[in-house]
Amino acid sequence: MASRKEPKQARSNELVSAILDAAVQVLAKEGAPRFTTARLAERAGVSVGSLYQYFPNKAAILFRLQSDEWRQTTDMLRATLEDAQTPPPQRLRALVHAFIQSECAEADVRGALDDAAPLYRDAPEAKKAKASSARSMENFMREALPRASKVQQALAAGLIKTTLSAVGKQFSETPRTKAEIAEFADALADMFCAYLDGITNPHARPGASGAKRARQTSRTSST
C-alpha cells in the first residue's frame, strides 16, 4: 500500500504536499465514503494522471495520511515522556494536554481515517507505531513508578494509554472551545496523576484502605 514512487525534486515534493493537503480537505468536508481520486485531483488542481504518478489508488493516499498521523503522534509521545529535565507528573500532564488538543483539532480527518481503518489496521506500519508508543509509555512508567512491580508498571502504562486514546476520541467527536479542552485535559491529567500517586503512596491515598477492602470483598463474593 506504499506510494508508487518517492518525489526527488522540489517540484515533485510540492505536488505531493498539494495532494496530501487536498486529501485532508476532502476528508474533513466529505468523509471517507466520498473520497475519490477524481475529487482529490480536482481539489489539488492536478490531473488524475499526475496523482497516479505518486499514489496508485485512494487507499495508498489514506494510508500515507494515517502513517503520517501515526508518526506524529508517536514522536510527540516519545518526546514528551522522555524529557528527563521535567518531573514525570508534569510530563504526563503535558502529554494529556497535547493529545487532547490534537484530537480535537483534527477530529474530522481522524474520523474519516477511522472509517477507512480496515484498509490498513493490520499493516506493519500500524503495528510498529503501536509498539513504539507502548514502549515509550512502559519506559516512562519505570521512571515514574520505580518501586512498583513490573506488573503494576505494565498495568499503569496500558490503562493510561488505552483510556487517553478512547476518552480523547469520544471527547473530540463534539466541537469544543479552547476553555473546554483545557478544563477536560486538566481533569483527565489530575485523574492519571492521582492514580500514579496512589501506586507510589498507597497508604497516603484518601480512602485507600476502604477501596482495598471493597476490592477484597468483591473478589471474595465472586468466588
Residue pairs with C-beta under 8 A, 6 or more apart in sequence:
1 59
1 60
1 63
1 119
1 120
1 123
2 60
2 63
3 54
3 55
3 60
3 64
4 52
4 53
4 54
4 55
4 56
4 60
5 53
5 54
7 13
7 15
7 16
7 54
12 54
15 46
15 50
15 54
16 54
18 44
18 45
18 46
19 40
19 44
19 46
19 51
19 54
19 55
19 61
20 61
20 64
20 65
20 68
21 44
22 40
22 43
22 44
22 45
23 35
23 40
23 44
23 61
23 62
23 65
24 65
24 109
25 43
26 34
26 35
26 39
26 40
26 43
27 35
27 65
27 108
27 109
27 112
27 113
28 108
28 109
28 112
29 108
30 39
31 111
31 112
31 115
32 62
32 112
32 113
32 115
32 116
33 115
35 58
35 62
35 112
35 116
36 58
37 48
37 51
37 52
37 55
37 57
37 58
37 61
38 48
40 51
40 58
40 61
41 47
41 48
41 50
41 51
44 51
55 61
55 64
59 116
59 119
59 120
62 113
62 116
62 119
62 120
63 119
63 120
63 123
63 125
65 109
65 113
66 113
66 116
66 120
66 126
67 125
69 106
69 110
69 113
70 125
70 126
70 129
71 129
73 99
73 102
73 129
73 133
74 129
74 132
74 133
74 136
76 95
76 98
76 99
76 102
77 95
77 99
77 133
77 136
77 137
78 132
78 136
80 91
80 94
80 95
80 98
81 91
81 92
81 95
81 136
81 137
81 139
81 140
82 136
82 139
82 140
83 91
86 94
88 140
88 143
88 144
88 196
89 144
89 193
89 196
89 197
91 140
92 140
92 144
92 160
92 189
92 192
92 193
92 196
93 189
93 193
95 164
96 164
96 185
96 188
96 189
96 192
97 182
97 185
97 186
97 189
99 164
99 168
100 168
100 171
100 172
100 181
100 184
100 185
100 188
101 181
101 185
103 110
103 168
103 169
103 171
103 172
104 171
104 172
104 176
104 181
107 172
107 173
107 175
110 169
110 172
111 173
120 126
133 161
134 157
134 158
134 161
137 157
137 158
137 160
137 161
138 153
138 154
138 157
140 157
141 148
141 153
141 154
141 156
141 157
142 153
144 196
145 152
145 153
145 156
145 196
145 199
145 200
147 200
148 156
148 199
148 200
152 199
156 195
156 196
156 199
159 195
160 192
160 195
163 192
164 188
164 192
167 188
171 184
176 184
194 205
197 204
197 205
198 205
198 208
202 208
203 209
205 211
